[in-house]
């Protein structure tokens, strides 16, 4: 198989879909890898490393896409990349289709097999290709939040850890999944007061045991959410419904009652966000203010730390990419039901129920099409 690794073009997206180590393994297995020039440069992987691993360096995105049987990326294609789509192309990347109707249209029209990292499941029902970036984003959300709480960034001027004689900042985390637990670890490591809100009481019990009572937990309902928001210096949105748009749990009214200079980091923004006042931002223009509250809603947060993020992501994604290359798409998907759940578009059909429901489209199970 010919595998293409294009340079990411989303604003300040500095990760890359395959590392030199991955190239070496693919070429040793008899496959050809085309890497667009400078694709890995911002992740500290220069072209020379790819060449030494056996890749062919390609001068343009057009040639990388055109000559590949499978393209392995990091982020969902942006509009100027839609021109590269063609029937039979396999695209293996984050897609986040629920809030992006135009991308869904383009994939379906061109008959692209779109396999989304964020909906692949393992045998335990977990999301192994979403987890590493959720870990990075959860930890990064506290670093970002602490920075934006500084007065120079429009924040309240609160030091999360406080000092002797001065109380620590209040961090409120919505969602007890991978993002939430990693954000909690970082916030507690900075000696902040941390409250985590989740709808799953069993999950709250688990987290209470994990953190030995140092983490304050609340059952999710509108009353608890509103009270917690009013007290928050830093609010982290970490809600996930796999493949679907995130529910708007924090309303504009709740935001209007928050402290002036408080900070919101909506990690769920790549699935539409769980804060009503949130809208996607970029690393070039990452924040804005609503009702005196600073909002940071960058859709590709892990790109801020691309070396760590690329290594963490490809540790998880590469075995699946190798399986696709070695076995071919249909055989690979038939062999692994969890992998097949990653297919969002196939043979011109939408194949993921949550995306179909969000976009009010018909869908068909990929198993019926294989």
Secondary structure, DSSP 8 states (H G I E B T S, - for coil): -EEEE----STT----SS-HHHHHHHHHTT-EEEEETTTTGGGT--HHHHHHHT-EEES-HHHHHHT-SEEE-SS---GGGGGG--TT-EEEE---GGG-HHHHHHHHHHT-EEEEGGG---TTS--HHHHHHHHHHHHHHHHHHHHHTSGGGTS----TT-BTTB---EEEEE--SHHHHHHHHHHHHTT-EEEEEES-HHHHHHHHHHTTT-SEEEE--HHHHHHHHHH-SEEEE----TTS-----B-HHHHHTS-TT-EEEEGGGGGT-SBTT---B-SSS-EEEETTEEEE-BTTGGGGGHHHHHHHHHHHHHHHHHHHHHH-HHHHHHT-HHHHTTEEEETTEE--HHHHHHHT-----HHHH-
